[in-house]
Amino acid sequence: MTVKTTVLANGEIRTAYPPNGADPGAITNPPAPPAPSGSPLGNPPRYSHPDVGGDESWTWRGNKGGRDIEMVIDANGKETRTDHGPFKK
């Protein structure tokens, strides 16, 4: 079996699921809806897709004002921010 993967610019490797009927032997990620407005373009949030067991939330973690901030937007649009302390590269 051949598994197709995508390597993002930041080095993250993503595999794909479920099987793609248009390309037998390959698996692809189901499409995500558009990212929430105000999402950083250089470090986009991750979508937790329900087709692969996710809860439809968006998660972003990165540097905001020198702080390591994690932001989660749940399926109902509720935002939860967690400050993990000073941002370290």
C-alpha positions as a Markdown table, in Angstrom:
| # | Residue | x | y | z |
|---|---|---|---|---|
| 1 | Met | 0.0 | 0.0 | 0.0 |
| 2 | Thr | 1.2 | 3.5 | -0.8 |
| 3 | Val | 0.5 | 6.2 | 1.8 |
| 4 | Lys | 0.8 | 9.8 | 0.6 |
| 5 | Thr | 1.9 | 12.4 | 3.1 |
| 6 | Thr | 2.4 | 16.1 | 3.1 |
| 7 | Val | 5.4 | 17.8 | 4.6 |
| 8 | Leu | 4.5 | 21.4 | 5.6 |
| 9 | Ala | 7.0 | 24.2 | 5.5 |
| 10 | Asn | 7.6 | 23.9 | 9.3 |
| 11 | Gly | 8.6 | 20.3 | 9.0 |
| 12 | Glu | 5.3 | 18.8 | 10.2 |
| 13 | Ile | 4.3 | 15.6 | 8.4 |
| 14 | Arg | 0.6 | 15.0 | 7.8 |
| 15 | Thr | -0.8 | 11.7 | 6.6 |
| 16 | Ala | -4.2 | 11.5 | 5.0 |
| 17 | Tyr | -7.4 | 9.6 | 5.8 |
| 18 | Pro | -9.9 | 8.3 | 4.7 |
| 19 | Pro | -9.2 | 6.4 | 1.4 |
| 20 | Asn | -9.5 | 8.5 | -1.8 |
| 21 | Gly | -11.8 | 6.7 | -4.3 |
| 22 | Ala | -10.4 | 8.9 | -7.1 |
| 23 | Asp | -6.8 | 7.7 | -6.4 |
| 24 | Pro | -6.8 | 4.1 | -5.4 |
| 25 | Gly | -4.1 | 3.2 | -2.9 |
| 26 | Ala | -3.9 | 6.8 | -1.6 |
| 27 | Ile | -5.6 | 8.3 | 1.4 |
| 28 | Thr | -6.4 | 12.0 | 1.6 |
| 29 | Asn | -7.5 | 14.4 | 4.4 |
| 30 | Pro | -11.2 | 15.4 | 4.3 |
| 31 | Pro | -11.5 | 19.1 | 3.6 |
| 32 | Ala | -11.7 | 21.5 | 6.5 |
| 33 | Pro | -14.0 | 24.5 | 6.6 |
| 34 | Pro | -12.4 | 28.0 | 6.3 |
| 35 | Ala | -10.3 | 29.0 | 9.3 |
| 36 | Pro | -11.8 | 31.4 | 11.8 |
| 37 | Ser | -11.4 | 35.1 | 10.9 |
| 38 | Gly | -8.3 | 36.7 | 12.4 |
| 39 | Ser | -6.3 | 33.5 | 12.2 |
| 40 | Pro | -2.6 | 34.1 | 11.6 |
| 41 | Leu | -1.6 | 33.3 | 8.0 |
| 42 | Gly | 2.0 | 32.3 | 8.8 |
| 43 | Asn | 0.9 | 29.8 | 11.4 |
| 44 | Pro | -2.6 | 28.6 | 10.6 |
| 45 | Pro | -4.8 | 26.8 | 13.2 |
| 46 | Arg | -5.4 | 23.1 | 13.1 |
| 47 | Tyr | -8.9 | 21.7 | 12.6 |
| 48 | Ser | -10.1 | 18.7 | 14.4 |
| 49 | His | -12.2 | 17.0 | 11.7 |
| 50 | Pro | -15.2 | 14.9 | 12.8 |
| 51 | Asp | -14.7 | 12.5 | 9.9 |
| 52 | Val | -11.5 | 11.3 | 11.6 |
| 53 | Gly | -12.7 | 11.4 | 15.2 |
| 54 | Gly | -12.2 | 15.1 | 15.9 |
| 55 | Asp | -14.5 | 17.4 | 17.8 |
| 56 | Glu | -14.7 | 20.2 | 15.2 |
| 57 | Ser | -12.5 | 22.5 | 17.2 |
| 58 | Trp | -9.7 | 24.8 | 15.9 |
| 59 | Thr | -6.4 | 25.0 | 17.8 |
| 60 | Trp | -3.6 | 27.5 | 17.4 |
| 61 | Arg | -0.5 | 27.8 | 19.6 |
| 62 | Gly | 2.3 | 30.3 | 19.1 |
| 63 | Asn | 3.9 | 33.6 | 20.1 |
| 64 | Lys | 1.6 | 36.5 | 20.9 |
| 65 | Gly | 3.3 | 39.5 | 22.5 |
| 66 | Gly | 6.2 | 37.4 | 23.7 |
| 67 | Arg | 3.9 | 34.8 | 25.4 |
| 68 | Asp | 3.3 | 31.2 | 24.4 |
| 69 | Ile | -0.4 | 31.3 | 23.9 |
| 70 | Glu | -2.7 | 28.4 | 23.0 |
| 71 | Met | -6.1 | 29.3 | 21.6 |
| 72 | Val | -8.9 | 26.7 | 21.1 |
| 73 | Ile | -12.2 | 27.6 | 19.4 |
| 74 | Asp | -14.8 | 24.8 | 20.0 |
| 75 | Ala | -17.6 | 23.7 | 17.6 |
| 76 | Asn | -19.9 | 26.3 | 19.2 |
| 77 | Gly | -17.5 | 29.2 | 18.7 |
| 78 | Lys | -16.4 | 29.4 | 22.4 |
| 79 | Glu | -12.8 | 30.6 | 22.6 |
| 80 | Thr | -10.4 | 29.3 | 25.3 |
| 81 | Arg | -7.0 | 30.9 | 25.7 |
| 82 | Thr | -4.2 | 29.3 | 27.7 |
| 83 | Asp | -1.0 | 31.2 | 28.6 |
| 84 | His | 1.9 | 28.8 | 28.8 |
| 85 | Gly | 4.4 | 31.4 | 29.9 |
| 86 | Pro | 7.2 | 33.3 | 28.1 |
| 87 | Phe | 7.6 | 32.2 | 24.5 |
| 88 | Lys | 10.7 | 30.2 | 23.8 |
| 89 | Lys | 11.9 | 29.4 | 20.3 |
